[in-house]
């Protein structure tokens, strides 16, 4: 019996193929479409392409994608796959939105595991801390000390 087709993997393959074969001036709409996708793996891959290709025009799209996955996160973005990739891309793109990074410093995502729950948003918080240090926010050090103390 042939294996079942995975539609997400098919979309990922198509996205990667489109990105690899697109001319540099045509990559932006492909990545923006990927960032609007509902699946966390495709959004994570689109965020990686944003960072790798230095697509500074995608900053707003990245933030919007992050905000989408904050809603019902355990179902929509298990293990913070998309959110982590988005925050890392924003750090790589030198995002200066310190309010975004401040909100990410406090983000927690407790996911059920056998015998309790585990916080899967550590990478999000660490990346937001790095991003905050690259902004002009005057209280960066205070916020980082509070985060370390917590």
Secondary structure, DSSP 8 states (H G I E B T S, - for coil): ------HHHHHHHHHHHHHHHS-GGGHHHHHHHHHT-SSHHHHHHHHHHHHHTT-GGGHHHHHHHHHHHHTTHHHHSGGGHHHHHHHHHHHHTT---HHHHHHHHT---EEEETTEEEE--HHHHHHHHHHHHTS--TTHHHHHHHHHH-
